[in-house]
Amino acid sequence: MPSKIMWLAVEVGEGMFPTERAVKMRTDEGEISLFVAESDVKTTKTGTARICVELLDSDENYGLIEVPGQQGPMIVKVEKKHLAEAA
């Protein structure tokens, strides 16, 4: 399966710098927090926040994604219900 750009639902807070945001996401191992570039975050009119991720692989229930972070990319496993197709 070739990689694919997706949006992952997250909680977003202020970052340490004006160009970044703190995000919290659920993975199969629990919640994790990290800083991402502000340009990787999209907030909808309803207040839902998403970050741009790369889907590396998936099965019926989970997706293996690469998340951009200020300390370098992370690869984590998330439930597919938290992922949405990039437009």
WOTA-V885087 format. One record per pair of residues at least 6 apart in sequence whose ideal C-beta (glycine too) atoms are under 8 Angstrom apart, sorted by sequence separation. I is the first residue (numbers start at 1). J is the second residue. D is the distance in whole Angstrom. If there is no record, write none. Layout:
I_J_D, I_J_D
//
This chain:
15_21_5, 16_22_8, 25_31_7, 43_49_5, 44_50_8, 57_63_7, 58_64_7, 67_73_6, 14_21_7, 15_22_5, 24_31_6, 25_32_6, 42_49_7, 43_50_8, 57_64_4, 66_73_5, 67_74_5, 13_21_7, 14_22_6, 24_32_7, 25_33_8, 41_49_6, 42_50_5, 55_63_5, 56_64_5, 66_74_7, 67_75_8, 12_21_5, 13_22_4, 24_33_5, 41_50_7, 42_51_7, 55_64_7, 56_65_6, 66_75_5, 67_76_6, 12_22_7, 13_23_8, 23_33_7, 41_51_5, 42_52_7, 55_65_6, 56_66_6, 65_75_7, 12_23_5, 13_24_8, 22_33_6, 23_34_6, 40_51_5, 54_65_6, 64_75_7, 65_76_6, 11_23_7, 12_24_8, 22_34_8, 23_35_8, 40_52_5, 53_65_4, 54_66_4, 64_76_8, 65_77_8, 10_23_4, 11_24_4, 22_35_6, 23_36_6, 53_66_6, 64_77_5, 65_78_6, 10_24_6, 11_25_8, 21_35_7, 53_67_5, 63_77_7, 10_25_5, 20_35_5, 21_36_6, 36_51_6, 53_68_8, 62_77_5, 63_78_6, 9_25_8, 20_36_7, 21_37_8, 51_67_7, 52_68_7, 62_78_7, 63_79_8, 8_25_6, 20_37_6, 21_38_5, 51_68_8, 62_79_6, 63_80_5, 19_37_6, 20_38_6, 23_41_7, 61_79_6, 62_80_6, 65_83_7, 16_35_7, 19_38_5, 56_75_7, 61_80_6, 15_35_5, 18_38_8, 21_41_5, 60_80_8, 63_83_5, 58_80_6, 15_38_7, 23_49_7, 25_51_8, 23_51_6, 40_68_5, 55_83_7, 12_41_6, 53_83_8, 10_41_8, 12_43_7, 36_67_7, 37_68_7, 36_68_6, 34_67_7, 36_69_6, 37_70_7, 28_62_7, 35_69_7, 36_70_7, 50_84_7, 52_86_7, 7_42_7, 34_69_5, 35_70_4, 34_70_7, 35_71_8, 12_49_4, 34_71_7, 11_49_7, 9_48_7, 10_49_5, 9_49_7, 10_50_7, 34_74_7, 9_50_6, 10_51_5, 8_50_6, 25_67_8, 32_74_8, 7_50_4, 8_51_5, 7_51_7, 32_76_7, 7_52_6, 8_53_5, 6_52_8, 7_53_7, 5_52_6, 6_53_6, 29_76_8, 5_53_8, 6_54_7, 28_76_8, 29_77_8, 5_54_6, 6_55_5, 27_76_4, 28_77_4, 4_54_7, 5_55_8, 20_70_6, 27_77_6, 28_78_7, 3_54_5, 4_55_5, 25_76_8, 27_78_6, 28_79_8, 3_55_6, 26_78_7, 3_56_5, 25_78_7, 26_79_7, 1_57_6, 26_82_7, 1_58_7, 6_63_7, 8_65_7, 25_82_8, 6_65_7, 8_67_7, 3_66_8, 8_78_6, 9_82_5, 8_82_6, 9_83_8, 8_83_6, 9_84_7, 7_83_7, 8_84_8, 6_83_5, 7_84_5, 6_84_7, 7_85_8, 6_85_6, 7_86_6, 6_86_6, 5_86_4, 4_86_8
//
